[in-house]
Protein backbone atom coordinates (compact mmCIF):
# COMPACT_ATOMS: atom_id res chain seq x y z
CA UNK A 1 0.00 0.00 0.00
CA UNK A 2 1.15 3.51 -0.79
CA UNK A 3 1.36 6.63 1.35
CA UNK A 4 2.25 8.83 -1.63
CA UNK A 5 3.03 8.68 -5.35
CA UNK A 6 4.82 10.99 -7.81
CA UNK A 7 4.39 10.86 -11.59
CA UNK A 8 6.56 12.54 -14.21
CA UNK A 9 6.22 12.54 -17.99
CA UNK A 10 3.53 9.84 -18.29
CA UNK A 11 0.95 10.47 -21.05
CA UNK A 12 -0.59 13.92 -20.46
CA UNK A 13 0.87 14.25 -16.95
CA UNK A 14 3.96 16.41 -16.80
CA UNK A 15 4.29 16.39 -13.01
CA UNK A 16 1.82 15.29 -10.34
CA UNK A 17 2.02 14.19 -6.72
CA UNK A 18 -0.57 12.63 -4.39
CA UNK A 19 0.11 12.57 -0.63
CA UNK A 20 -1.64 11.14 2.43
CA UNK A 21 -3.29 8.33 0.49
CA UNK A 22 -5.98 6.39 2.32
CA UNK A 23 -6.92 2.74 2.10
CA UNK A 24 -9.87 3.58 -0.17
CA UNK A 25 -9.26 6.49 -2.54
CA UNK A 26 -11.53 8.13 -5.10
CA UNK A 27 -10.12 10.33 -7.88
CA UNK A 28 -12.61 12.83 -9.30
CA UNK A 29 -12.41 15.43 -12.03
CA UNK A 30 -13.46 16.33 -15.51
CA UNK A 31 -12.81 14.14 -18.52
CA UNK A 32 -9.20 14.12 -19.74
CA UNK A 33 -7.76 15.44 -16.49
CA UNK A 34 -5.44 12.46 -15.95
CA UNK A 35 -7.44 10.22 -13.58
CA UNK A 36 -6.93 7.04 -15.61
CA UNK A 37 -3.23 7.84 -16.08
CA UNK A 38 -2.81 7.97 -12.29
CA UNK A 39 -4.28 4.46 -12.05
CA UNK A 40 -1.90 3.33 -14.80
CA UNK A 41 1.07 4.81 -12.94
CA UNK A 42 0.09 2.92 -9.79
CA UNK A 43 -0.35 -0.26 -11.85
CA UNK A 44 3.15 0.12 -13.30
CA UNK A 45 4.71 0.80 -9.90
CA UNK A 46 2.95 -2.16 -8.25
CA UNK A 47 4.19 -4.47 -11.04
CA UNK A 48 7.46 -2.67 -11.57
CA UNK A 49 9.32 -5.73 -12.89
CA UNK A 50 6.79 -6.46 -15.66
CA UNK A 51 7.43 -4.27 -18.75
CA UNK A 52 4.38 -5.73 -20.53
CA UNK A 53 1.94 -3.83 -18.26
CA UNK A 54 1.80 -0.78 -20.61
CA UNK A 55 0.52 -3.10 -23.33
CA UNK A 56 -2.13 -4.37 -20.93
CA UNK A 57 -3.45 -0.88 -20.18
CA UNK A 58 -3.28 0.12 -23.85
CA UNK A 59 -5.54 -2.83 -24.67
CA UNK A 60 -7.95 -1.69 -21.97
CA UNK A 61 -7.93 1.76 -23.58
CA UNK A 62 -9.09 0.19 -26.83
CA UNK A 63 -5.68 -0.20 -28.49
CA UNK A 64 -5.60 -3.98 -29.04
CA UNK A 65 -2.59 -4.07 -31.35
CA UNK A 66 1.08 -3.25 -30.87
CA UNK A 67 3.00 -0.67 -32.82
CA UNK A 68 5.83 1.78 -32.28
CA UNK A 69 3.37 4.66 -32.43
CA UNK A 70 1.25 3.17 -29.63
CA UNK A 71 4.34 2.59 -27.48
CA UNK A 72 5.20 6.28 -27.91
CA UNK A 73 1.82 7.34 -26.47
CA UNK A 74 3.15 6.56 -22.99
CA UNK A 75 5.29 9.70 -23.21
CA UNK A 76 3.96 13.21 -22.74
CA UNK A 77 2.96 14.51 -26.17
CA UNK A 78 4.75 11.44 -27.60
CA UNK A 79 8.04 13.28 -27.05
CA UNK A 80 10.34 10.39 -26.22
CA UNK A 81 13.15 12.42 -24.71
CA UNK A 82 13.21 12.03 -20.93
CA UNK A 83 12.39 8.79 -19.13
CA UNK A 84 9.03 8.31 -17.47
CA UNK A 85 9.49 8.46 -13.69
CA UNK A 86 7.07 6.97 -11.15
CA UNK A 87 7.91 6.81 -7.46
CA UNK A 88 6.01 6.00 -4.31
CA UNK A 89 6.39 5.57 -0.56
CA UNK A 90 4.69 2.61 1.12
CA UNK A 91 2.49 3.08 4.17
CA UNK A 92 3.71 0.25 6.37
CA UNK A 93 7.48 0.69 6.43
CA UNK A 94 7.95 3.91 4.41
CA UNK A 95 9.83 2.02 1.73
CA UNK A 96 10.74 4.21 -1.27
CA UNK A 97 10.06 2.59 -4.64
CA UNK A 98 11.25 4.11 -7.90
CA UNK A 99 10.46 3.05 -11.45
CA UNK A 100 12.04 4.56 -14.55
CA UNK A 101 10.75 3.65 -18.01
CA UNK A 102 13.19 4.13 -20.88
CA UNK A 103 12.66 3.68 -24.63
CA UNK A 104 14.42 0.89 -26.49
CA UNK A 105 15.25 1.09 -30.18
CA UNK A 106 16.16 -1.43 -32.84
CA UNK A 107 19.01 -0.33 -35.05
CA UNK A 108 20.56 -2.26 -37.90
CA UNK A 109 24.11 -3.33 -37.21
CA UNK A 110 26.68 -4.28 -39.87
CA UNK A 111 27.61 -7.96 -39.73
CA UNK A 112 29.33 -10.44 -42.01
CA UNK A 113 26.15 -12.46 -42.34
CA UNK A 114 23.90 -12.24 -45.37
CA UNK A 115 20.81 -11.69 -43.24
CA UNK A 116 20.34 -8.57 -41.12
CA UNK A 117 20.82 -8.79 -37.38
CA UNK A 118 19.07 -6.39 -35.04
CA UNK A 119 19.99 -5.54 -31.49
CA UNK A 120 18.35 -3.43 -28.82
CA UNK A 121 20.24 -0.27 -28.01
CA UNK A 122 19.66 2.88 -26.00
CA UNK A 123 20.09 6.14 -27.88
CA UNK A 124 21.39 8.96 -25.75
CA UNK A 125 20.94 11.74 -28.28
CA UNK A 126 17.78 13.72 -27.59
CA UNK A 127 17.35 14.76 -31.24
CA UNK A 128 17.54 11.15 -32.33
CA UNK A 129 14.91 10.15 -29.80
CA UNK A 130 12.46 12.78 -30.96
CA UNK A 131 12.73 11.56 -34.53
CA UNK A 132 12.23 7.87 -33.72
CA UNK A 133 9.35 6.08 -32.08
CA UNK A 134 10.59 3.42 -29.65
CA UNK A 135 10.53 -0.27 -30.49
CA UNK A 136 10.21 -1.25 -26.87
CA UNK A 137 10.59 -0.35 -23.21
CA UNK A 138 13.08 -0.88 -20.44
CA UNK A 139 11.92 -0.87 -16.82
CA UNK A 140 14.46 0.01 -14.14
CA UNK A 141 13.21 -0.52 -10.60
CA UNK A 142 14.91 0.44 -7.35
CA UNK A 143 13.82 0.30 -3.72
CA UNK A 144 15.23 1.77 -0.52
CA UNK A 145 15.35 -1.76 0.91
CA UNK A 146 18.08 -2.59 -1.63
CA UNK A 147 19.49 0.82 -2.58
CA UNK A 148 22.44 -0.54 -4.58
CA UNK A 149 20.42 -2.97 -6.70
CA UNK A 150 18.59 -2.09 -9.92
CA UNK A 151 16.11 -4.62 -11.29
CA UNK A 152 15.90 -4.36 -15.09
CA UNK A 153 13.33 -5.88 -17.43
CA UNK A 154 12.59 -5.18 -21.09
CA UNK A 155 9.87 -5.39 -23.70
CA UNK A 156 10.81 -5.32 -27.39
CA UNK A 157 8.67 -5.37 -30.51
CA UNK A 158 10.44 -7.14 -33.40
CA UNK A 159 8.26 -7.01 -36.49
CA UNK A 160 5.33 -9.24 -35.44
CA UNK A 161 7.14 -10.86 -32.54
CA UNK A 162 7.31 -9.68 -28.95
CA UNK A 163 10.34 -10.32 -26.79
CA UNK A 164 9.95 -9.89 -23.04
CA UNK A 165 12.87 -10.33 -20.67
CA UNK A 166 11.48 -10.42 -17.17
CA UNK A 167 13.33 -12.89 -14.96
CA UNK A 168 12.23 -11.26 -11.72
CA UNK A 169 9.29 -12.04 -9.48
CA UNK A 170 6.58 -9.35 -9.33
CA UNK A 171 7.02 -6.71 -6.65
CA UNK A 172 3.37 -7.18 -5.69
CA UNK A 173 0.05 -7.65 -7.46
CA UNK A 174 -2.26 -5.04 -8.92
CA UNK A 175 -5.75 -5.59 -10.33
CA UNK A 176 -6.75 -3.07 -13.02
CA UNK A 177 -10.49 -2.90 -13.82
CA UNK A 178 -11.57 -0.68 -16.70
CA UNK A 179 -15.02 -0.28 -18.31
CA UNK A 180 -13.73 -2.53 -21.09
CA UNK A 181 -12.32 -5.28 -18.86
CA UNK A 182 -13.57 -8.44 -20.59
CA UNK A 183 -15.75 -10.61 -18.39
CA UNK A 184 -14.51 -13.80 -20.06
CA UNK A 185 -11.16 -13.21 -18.36
CA UNK A 186 -12.89 -13.59 -15.00
CA UNK A 187 -13.25 -17.37 -15.26
CA UNK A 188 -9.81 -17.89 -13.72
CA UNK A 189 -10.68 -15.64 -10.79
CA UNK A 190 -14.02 -17.38 -10.38
CA UNK A 191 -12.07 -20.65 -10.20
CA UNK A 192 -9.82 -19.15 -7.51
CA UNK A 193 -12.87 -17.98 -5.53
CA UNK A 194 -14.38 -21.43 -5.89
CA UNK A 195 -11.25 -23.15 -4.57
CA UNK A 196 -11.13 -20.71 -1.64
CA UNK A 197 -14.82 -21.37 -0.85
CA UNK A 198 -15.70 -17.70 -1.45
CA UNK A 199 -18.69 -18.24 -3.77
CA UNK A 200 -21.12 -17.73 -0.88
CA UNK A 201 -19.60 -14.29 -0.28
CA UNK A 202 -19.83 -13.53 -4.00
CA UNK A 203 -23.50 -14.56 -4.16
CA UNK A 204 -24.31 -12.49 -1.07
CA UNK A 205 -22.65 -9.49 -2.73
CA UNK A 206 -24.55 -9.89 -6.01
CA UNK A 207 -27.89 -10.48 -4.27
CA UNK A 208 -27.78 -6.88 -3.15
CA UNK A 209 -27.80 -5.92 -6.83
CA UNK A 210 -30.21 -8.66 -7.99
CA UNK A 211 -32.08 -10.46 -5.20
CA UNK A 212 -33.08 -13.31 -7.57
CA UNK A 213 -29.53 -14.74 -7.72
CA UNK A 214 -29.40 -17.88 -5.58
CA UNK A 215 -26.41 -19.73 -7.06
CA UNK A 216 -23.40 -19.29 -9.38
CA UNK A 217 -21.56 -21.98 -11.33
CA UNK A 218 -18.74 -22.22 -13.83
CA UNK A 219 -19.88 -24.39 -16.74
CA UNK A 220 -17.88 -26.78 -18.90
CA UNK A 221 -16.90 -24.12 -21.46
CA UNK A 222 -15.69 -21.59 -18.89
CA UNK A 223 -18.74 -19.32 -18.65
CA UNK A 224 -20.28 -18.29 -15.32
CA UNK A 225 -23.99 -19.11 -15.01
CA UNK A 226 -26.50 -17.88 -12.43
CA UNK A 227 -29.60 -19.45 -10.94
CA UNK A 228 -32.29 -16.74 -10.82
CA UNK A 229 -35.28 -19.04 -10.43
CA UNK A 230 -35.81 -19.87 -14.12
CA UNK A 231 -36.04 -23.46 -15.46
CA UNK A 232 -32.44 -23.17 -16.72
CA UNK A 233 -29.33 -21.38 -15.54
CA UNK A 234 -28.63 -18.05 -17.23
CA UNK A 235 -25.26 -16.81 -18.51
CA UNK A 236 -24.16 -13.92 -16.28
CA UNK A 237 -23.00 -12.12 -19.44
CA UNK A 238 -26.68 -11.80 -20.44
CA UNK A 239 -27.84 -10.30 -17.14
CA UNK A 240 -26.88 -6.71 -17.91
CA UNK A 241 -23.86 -4.48 -17.45
CA UNK A 242 -24.54 -3.80 -13.78
CA UNK A 243 -24.28 -7.46 -12.75
CA UNK A 244 -21.22 -8.06 -14.94
CA UNK A 245 -19.48 -4.96 -13.59
CA UNK A 246 -20.34 -5.91 -10.00
CA UNK A 247 -19.00 -9.43 -10.46
CA UNK A 248 -15.74 -8.23 -12.04
CA UNK A 249 -15.13 -5.89 -9.09
CA UNK A 250 -16.12 -8.50 -6.50
CA UNK A 251 -13.95 -11.27 -7.99
CA UNK A 252 -10.96 -8.94 -8.20
CA UNK A 253 -11.27 -7.91 -4.56
CA UNK A 254 -11.76 -11.49 -3.36
CA UNK A 255 -8.47 -12.38 -5.10
CA UNK A 256 -6.54 -9.30 -3.99
CA UNK A 257 -5.68 -9.86 -0.34
CA UNK A 258 -2.85 -7.52 0.76
CA UNK A 259 -2.69 -6.05 -2.75
CA UNK A 260 -3.98 -3.07 -4.77
CA UNK A 261 -7.21 -2.82 -6.78
CA UNK A 262 -7.61 -0.07 -9.40
CA UNK A 263 -11.11 0.67 -10.75
CA UNK A 264 -11.53 3.09 -13.64
CA UNK A 265 -14.93 4.84 -13.98
CA UNK A 266 -16.45 2.89 -11.12
CA UNK A 267 -19.97 4.13 -11.88
CA UNK A 268 -19.93 2.69 -15.40
CA UNK A 269 -22.97 0.47 -15.97
CA UNK A 270 -24.20 0.81 -12.39
CA UNK A 271 -27.50 2.30 -11.23
CA UNK A 272 -27.29 4.78 -8.36
CA UNK A 273 -28.67 2.17 -5.90
CA UNK A 274 -26.10 -0.40 -7.05
CA UNK A 275 -23.28 2.10 -6.49
CA UNK A 276 -24.16 2.17 -2.78
CA UNK A 277 -23.88 -1.61 -2.64
CA UNK A 278 -20.54 -1.59 -4.45
CA UNK A 279 -19.00 1.07 -2.22
CA UNK A 280 -20.12 -0.59 1.00
CA UNK A 281 -18.66 -3.90 -0.14
CA UNK A 282 -15.43 -2.20 -1.22
CA UNK A 283 -15.00 -0.55 2.19
CA UNK A 284 -15.86 -3.76 4.03
CA UNK A 285 -13.59 -5.99 1.97
CA UNK A 286 -10.75 -3.44 1.84
CA UNK A 287 -10.64 -3.60 5.62
CA UNK A 288 -11.22 -7.35 5.87
CA UNK A 289 -8.67 -8.35 3.20
CA UNK A 290 -6.19 -5.49 3.70
CA UNK A 291 -6.62 -4.09 0.16
CA UNK A 292 -5.81 -0.57 -0.99
CA UNK A 293 -8.35 0.66 -3.52
CA UNK A 294 -8.10 3.47 -6.05
CA UNK A 295 -11.14 4.36 -8.17
CA UNK A 296 -11.98 7.15 -10.60
CA UNK A 297 -15.22 8.91 -11.48
CA UNK A 298 -16.57 12.06 -13.07
CA UNK A 299 -20.00 11.43 -11.52
CA UNK A 300 -21.25 13.52 -8.60
CA UNK A 301 -23.55 10.64 -7.66
CA UNK A 302 -20.59 8.27 -7.33
CA UNK A 303 -18.78 10.76 -5.08
CA UNK A 304 -21.91 11.19 -2.99
CA UNK A 305 -22.40 7.45 -2.53
CA UNK A 306 -18.70 7.18 -1.66
CA UNK A 307 -19.20 9.71 1.15
CA UNK A 308 -22.39 8.05 2.42
CA UNK A 309 -20.83 4.58 2.36
CA UNK A 310 -17.82 5.79 4.33
CA UNK A 311 -20.23 6.64 7.16
CA UNK A 312 -21.11 2.96 7.57
CA UNK A 313 -17.61 1.61 8.17
CA UNK A 314 -15.35 1.66 11.18
CA UNK A 315 -12.29 2.93 9.35
CA UNK A 316 -13.96 5.90 7.66
CA UNK A 317 -10.83 7.98 8.30
CA UNK A 318 -9.23 5.79 5.63
CA UNK A 319 -11.58 7.20 2.96
CA UNK A 320 -9.93 9.90 0.87
CA UNK A 321 -11.01 11.76 -2.25
CA UNK A 322 -8.75 13.68 -4.63
CA UNK A 323 -9.95 16.26 -7.08
CA UNK A 324 -7.67 16.39 -10.12
CA UNK A 325 -7.58 19.75 -11.89
CA UNK A 326 -5.82 20.35 -15.19
CA UNK A 327 -5.10 23.67 -16.84
CA UNK A 328 -3.07 23.44 -20.02
CA UNK A 329 0.06 21.44 -19.08
CA UNK A 330 -0.20 21.95 -15.31
CA UNK A 331 -1.96 19.79 -12.73
CA UNK A 332 -3.34 20.54 -9.29
CA UNK A 333 -4.52 18.01 -6.71
CA UNK A 334 -6.98 18.94 -3.95
CA UNK A 335 -7.53 16.29 -1.28
CA UNK A 336 -10.62 15.87 0.86
CA UNK A 337 -11.18 13.73 3.91
CA UNK A 338 -14.69 12.32 4.32
CA UNK A 339 -16.01 15.26 6.34
CA UNK A 340 -14.61 17.84 3.92
CA UNK A 341 -16.14 15.97 1.00
CA UNK A 342 -19.59 16.05 2.59
CA UNK A 343 -19.37 19.81 3.00
CA UNK A 344 -18.17 20.26 -0.58
CA UNK A 345 -21.10 18.25 -1.92
CA UNK A 346 -23.57 20.24 0.18
CA UNK A 347 -22.26 23.45 -1.35
CA UNK A 348 -23.13 22.22 -4.84
CA UNK A 349 -19.60 21.30 -5.87
CA UNK A 350 -19.53 20.14 -9.48
CA UNK A 351 -16.75 18.44 -11.43
CA UNK A 352 -18.33 17.12 -14.59
Secondary structure, 3 states (H helix, E strand, C coil): CEEEEEEEEECCEEEEEECCCCCEEEEECCCCCCHHHHHHHHHHHHCCCCCCHHHHHHHHCCCCCCCHHHHHCCEHHHCCCCCEEEEEEECCCCCEEEEEEEEEEEEEECCCCCCCEEEEECCCCHHHHHHCCCCEEEEEEEECCEEEEEEEEEEEEECCEEEEECCCCCCCCEEEECCCCCHHHHHHHHHHHHHCCCHHHHHHHHHCCCCCCCEEEECCCCCEEEECCCCCCEEHHHCCHHHHHHHHHHHHHHCCCCCEEEECCCCCCCCHHHHHHHHHHHHHHHHHHCCEEEEEECCHHHHHHHHHHHCCCCCHHHEEEEEEEEECCEEEEEEEEHHHHHHHHHCCCCCC
